[in-house]
């Protein structure tokens, strides 16, 4: 679907975006959203919404202007089934709003998987899960590694099946903030960037387009080989050390959105994953050294 048709469909009945096992129905009249979808999602399956005959997981509408009256004409708000879970933001933040909103839909509504706030990438059939709080350099590291041959499964949400304990891909544009935007742009000039949302609560936010191979293989699941807790620290010496598995289980559970909701199922899934994976703490300041560490990972015994 080209940019012209995306714009027309968004403003009409909406477009359907398939992301792994999830389907979104998206509507909006915002030009910034048209730009974002046409740049970042042109490798995905985008189609016209055809009504109730098309099964949809999430119905999303980004509304602005007349939806809020004259006092709010410069605001945009995310709606899921006519429910607004977040406060309205300046409409130029629409590219970030839709990405944050799509993440929220899955992290708050899906319970067929254990959902961990972590980046996850794959190479040679095994996934690396990287749980980390904001500011840890997780997204910058992910953005770099997927340009070095790793497959993107997700930048934000690791989805682990309750029955097979494998990771279900949810490959989305990778979110970069502030200085990280320039770091990736300078290092990988061929990376495609979407529109920048300036002066958000997180600063300047921009998303990069996932590699085509990651999109094509978004239905290919894989087991977890490693759980690595990354931490960027300016000027720090690279440290890559084994991490206690009991502590790793607790830390991953704390980073999970639905671990407590799943109860014993959540514990069993996480225990199985931790038992079979190698766990590490990773502190770094240089991307070259980080790339080398990941390229030399040895398959768990």
Order of alpha helices (4+ residues) and beta strands (2+ residues): alpha-beta-beta-alpha-beta-beta-beta-beta-alpha-beta-beta-alpha-beta-beta-beta-beta-alpha-beta-beta-alpha-beta-beta-alpha-alpha-alpha-beta-alpha
